[in-house]
Amino acid sequence: MNKRRFDIESEVPYQPFGDHTTSITLSLSMQTPLLVALVLLMIVLVGRAALVDVDLVGAAVMTFGVQEETTCVFLHGAGSPGSSAGPPTEAYPLYWGDVHVKTPGCSRRIFAHEETLHTGWEEAALQRRMCALLRVPSTQRLVIFAHSMANLVLAAALEGQVCKLPASARWYSVAAPWAGSSAADRLPELCNTSTSWALRALANRQHFCEGPNGGPSRGYSSLATTNPRLARVAHWQERVNGSMCGSSAFGLWSGDSWALQALADFTRFGMPNDGAVTTESCRPRSAPEPSPNHASFHYAASVNHYDLTCRHGDGAWGGDDRKPCSWYAWVSSIR
């Protein structure tokens, strides 16, 4: 099959040498060595120019050419109130930061805006709304980025056959609480006791304690490690194509650093965690050993739960294990 090349600016079929062809015929009767040398030199120069031209066009086609469209869908986690719920958007900076400009591999981006404060991941209505965002034309490639509780919503939807994923779809889990969250286990105590200013500020900002009688909000309490439905969806971890998990509650320097560190101290995880979910709970079972290199399908990042959304950018200093936004850029570009 012949492939058509397109000029970057005009998008018309590229014709490197125009509509005319020029042939250079060397006469066998040519006797002047100088003329022969000049003609040969012209042939070499024209040939080199043509090669350079073809190389440049080839590079342009690889970078800007006609490619399969990729729709990237971003599903958020627990804690979003009804006031923020609504139709999907092309960006969601308050939750995902600048990830919409740092995912060059996405032709189109869809950001969910669902009520997940008083709705647990087991709710079928929430699963249906999330599934509706995954319906893309068969000619497009689907890439899903699910943060925290959204992974359980998707897994439960697949388990209940609310929707199905095409075999070609890629699902990247971020900060997934596959085994629940020990922080959610401690929320009843947190909501009913006086805590540090940092933890109280976090609880107010994230609406931890807006359930009945000031108790835990339903979206968060559904993440308790004692939730029996976790076991029913656990096998969907094996469908995940890649993951990013955090191991530093303090994470990148941000307004969330002290609060998540306070939550980790209060929870007493006893193992590496992102301030809300342990690294062990986040890592998909049967997945290979995660790498601290951001150009890895399973990325072990030294950042916290909110850093993992790209909300706070990449680390300004330190190693490659502090670059969550770069991970999104890398995996979104994988074909």
C-alpha positions in Angstrom: 0.0 0.0 0.0 1.4 3.4 -0.9 1.6 5.9 1.9 0.9 9.6 1.2 3.1 12.2 2.7 1.8 15.5 3.6 3.5 18.9 3.8 3.3 20.1 7.4 1.9 23.5 6.6 -0.4 23.0 3.6 -1.4 19.3 4.2 -1.3 18.6 0.4 0.6 15.7 -1.1 4.3 16.5 -0.7 6.2 16.7 -4.0 9.9 17.3 -3.2 10.9 18.0 -6.7 7.7 19.6 -8.1 5.7 18.3 -11.0 8.7 18.1 -13.4 11.5 15.6 -13.7 14.9 16.4 -15.0 17.1 13.8 -16.5 20.8 14.3 -17.0 22.2 12.4 -19.8 25.9 12.0 -20.1 27.0 11.8 -23.7 29.4 8.9 -24.4 31.1 11.3 -26.8 31.9 13.8 -24.0 35.6 14.1 -24.1 36.4 17.0 -21.7 37.5 15.6 -18.3 36.6 18.9 -16.7 33.0 18.8 -18.0 32.7 15.2 -16.9 33.9 16.1 -13.4 31.5 19.0 -13.2 28.5 16.9 -14.2 29.4 14.2 -11.7 29.7 16.8 -9.0 26.3 18.2 -9.9 24.8 14.7 -9.7 26.4 14.1 -6.2 25.2 17.5 -4.9 21.7 17.0 -6.2 21.6 13.5 -4.8 22.8 14.7 -1.4 20.2 17.5 -1.4 17.5 15.0 -2.3 18.6 12.7 0.5 18.6 15.6 3.1 15.2 16.6 1.8 13.8 13.2 2.1 15.2 12.7 5.6 13.7 16.0 6.8 10.3 15.1 5.4 10.5 11.7 6.8 11.2 13.1 10.3 8.3 15.5 9.9 6.0 12.7 8.9 7.0 10.7 11.9 6.4 13.6 14.2 3.5 15.4 12.6 2.1 12.9 10.1 -1.2 11.3 9.9 -1.5 8.9 12.9 -4.2 7.0 14.7 -6.1 9.3 17.0 -5.7 8.7 20.7 -8.4 9.6 23.2 -7.2 9.9 26.7 -9.8 9.7 29.5 -8.9 10.9 33.0 -11.0 9.5 35.9 -10.6 11.2 39.3 -10.8 9.7 42.7 -12.9 10.3 45.9 -13.8 13.6 47.4 -15.3 15.6 44.6 -18.5 17.3 45.8 -21.7 17.7 43.9 -20.8 21.3 43.2 -18.0 20.3 41.0 -19.9 17.6 39.1 -20.9 18.2 35.6 -20.2 17.4 31.9 -16.6 16.3 31.0 -14.1 18.9 30.1 -10.9 19.1 28.1 -8.8 20.0 31.2 -9.2 19.9 35.0 -6.3 21.9 36.4 -7.7 21.9 40.0 -7.3 18.2 40.2 -4.9 17.1 37.4 -2.7 20.3 37.1 -1.2 20.8 33.7 -1.4 17.2 32.6 -3.5 18.3 29.6 -0.5 20.1 28.1 2.0 17.4 29.1 0.4 14.5 27.3 1.5 15.0 23.7 0.4 11.5 22.7 -3.2 12.4 23.3 -5.2 13.7 20.3 -8.2 14.4 22.6 -8.6 14.5 26.3 -11.7 13.9 28.4 -11.7 14.7 32.1 -14.5 13.3 34.3 -16.3 15.5 36.8 -18.4 13.2 39.0 -19.8 13.4 42.5 -17.5 11.1 44.5 -17.8 12.6 48.0 -21.0 10.9 49.1 -20.9 8.1 46.5 -18.8 5.0 47.0 -17.1 3.1 44.2 -19.6 0.3 44.4 -22.5 2.5 43.2 -23.7 1.3 39.8 -24.9 4.8 38.8 -21.3 6.2 39.2 -20.0 3.2 37.3 -22.4 3.9 34.4 -21.4 7.6 34.2 -17.7 6.7 34.2 -18.2 4.1 31.5 -20.1 6.5 29.3 -16.9 8.5 29.0 -15.0 5.5 27.6 -17.1 5.2 24.5 -14.9 6.3 21.6 -15.1 5.4 17.9 -13.5 2.0 17.1 -11.0 3.9 14.8 -9.6 5.7 17.9 -7.2 4.4 20.5 -8.4 4.6 24.1 -6.1 5.4 27.0 -7.4 5.6 30.5 -5.7 7.3 33.4 -7.5 6.5 36.7 -6.5 8.0 39.9 -7.1 6.5 43.3 -10.7 5.3 43.8 -11.5 5.6 40.1 -9.6 2.4 39.6 -12.1 0.6 41.8 -15.0 2.2 40.0 -13.7 1.0 36.7 -12.9 -2.5 38.0 -16.4 -2.8 39.6 -18.0 -1.6 36.3 -16.1 -4.3 34.4 -16.9 -6.9 37.0 -20.6 -6.1 36.8 -20.4 -5.9 32.9 -21.6 -2.3 33.1 -19.1 -1.8 30.3 -16.3 -3.6 28.5 -12.9 -2.4 27.4 -11.6 -3.1 23.9 -8.5 -5.3 23.8 -6.5 -2.4 22.4 -7.5 0.0 25.3 -4.7 0.9 27.8 -5.5 1.3 31.4 -3.0 3.1 33.6 -3.7 3.0 37.3 -2.4 5.8 39.5 -2.3 5.6 43.4 -4.9 2.7 43.2 -6.1 1.4 46.6 -6.5 -2.2 45.4 -6.4 -3.5 48.9 -8.1 -0.4 50.4 -6.6 2.4 52.4 -5.5 2.2 56.0 -6.1 6.0 56.1 -9.8 5.3 55.4 -9.8 2.9 58.3 -8.7 5.7 60.6 -11.2 8.3 59.4 -13.8 7.7 62.1 -11.2 8.4 64.8 -9.9 11.4 62.8 -13.4 12.9 62.4 -14.1 12.6 66.1 -10.9 13.8 67.7 -8.9 17.0 67.8 -5.9 16.6 65.5 -3.0 18.8 64.3 -3.8 21.9 62.4 -2.3 20.4 59.3 -4.5 17.4 59.4 -7.6 19.4 60.3 -6.9 21.7 57.4 -6.6 18.6 55.1 -9.8 17.1 56.4 -11.7 20.3 55.8 -10.3 20.9 52.3 -10.9 17.3 51.2 -14.2 17.0 52.9 -13.2 13.9 54.9 -15.8 14.3 57.6 -19.1 15.3 55.9 -20.9 12.0 56.5 -23.8 11.4 59.0 -23.1 13.1 62.4 -19.8 14.5 61.2 -18.4 11.1 60.4 -16.5 10.0 57.3 -17.8 10.9 53.9 -19.1 7.9 52.0 -16.7 8.2 49.1 -13.8 7.8 51.5 -15.3 5.2 53.8 -15.9 2.9 50.9 -12.1 2.6 50.6 -11.7 0.9 54.0 -9.6 -2.2 53.9 -12.5 -4.1 55.5 -14.8 -3.5 52.5 -15.6 -7.1 51.4 -16.2 -6.0 47.8 -12.6 -5.3 47.3 -11.9 -9.0 47.0 -14.5 -9.3 44.2 -12.7 -6.8 41.9 -9.1 -7.6 42.8 -8.5 -9.8 39.8 -9.0 -6.7 37.5 -5.6 -5.5 38.5 -4.2 -8.0 36.0 -5.9 -6.0 33.2 -3.9 -2.9 34.0 -1.2 -1.9 31.4 0.9 0.3 33.7 0.9 1.9 37.1 2.4 4.8 39.1 2.7 4.5 42.8 4.0 6.9 45.4 6.3 6.2 48.3 6.7 9.6 50.0 3.9 11.2 52.1 5.7 14.5 52.0 6.4 14.2 48.3 7.2 17.3 46.3 7.2 20.6 48.1 3.6 21.9 47.9 0.7 23.0 50.1 -0.3 19.3 50.5 3.1 18.1 51.8 2.7 18.8 55.5 -1.0 17.7 55.5 -0.3 14.3 53.9 2.7 13.7 56.1 0.4 14.4 59.1 -2.1 12.0 57.7 0.6 9.3 57.3 1.8 9.9 60.8 -1.7 9.7 62.2 -2.5 6.5 60.2 0.8 4.8 61.1 1.1 2.8 57.9 4.3 1.0 58.9 5.4 0.7 55.3 6.1 3.0 52.3 3.1 5.0 51.3 2.0 8.1 49.5 0.2 9.6 52.5 -3.1 7.9 51.7 -2.3 4.5 50.1 0.5 2.1 50.7 2.8 1.3 47.9 2.0 -2.4 48.4 -1.7 -1.7 48.0 -1.1 0.4 44.9 1.1 -2.0 43.0 -0.9 -4.3 40.7 -0.4 -7.9 41.5 1.6 -9.9 38.9 3.1 -6.6 37.7 6.9 -6.5 37.3 9.1 -4.8 39.8 8.4 -1.0 39.4 11.2 1.2 38.3 12.3 4.7 39.6 12.8 5.7 35.9 9.7 7.7 34.7 10.1 6.0 31.3 8.7 2.8 32.7 5.2 1.2 32.5 5.3 0.6 36.2 6.8 3.7 37.9 7.9 3.9 41.5 7.7 7.6 42.3 9.0 9.3 45.4 6.0 11.6 45.6 2.6 11.7 47.4 -1.0 10.9 46.6 -1.8 14.3 45.1 1.6 14.7 43.4 0.7 11.6 41.4 -2.0 13.5 39.5 0.6 16.0 38.1 -1.0 18.7 40.2 2.3 19.9 41.5 4.4 19.3 38.3 7.7 17.5 38.3 10.2 17.8 41.1 12.5 20.8 40.5 15.4 18.8 42.1 16.3 15.3 42.9 16.3 12.1 40.8 14.1 10.7 38.1 11.7 9.3 40.7 10.2 12.7 41.2 8.7 13.3 37.7 5.1 12.2 37.7 4.2 14.6 34.8 6.9 13.1 32.7 5.5 9.7 33.2 2.1 10.8 31.8 3.9 12.3 28.8 5.9 9.0 28.2 3.0 6.5 28.5 0.6 8.6 26.5 3.0 8.6 23.6 3.4 4.8 23.6 1.9 3.2 20.4 
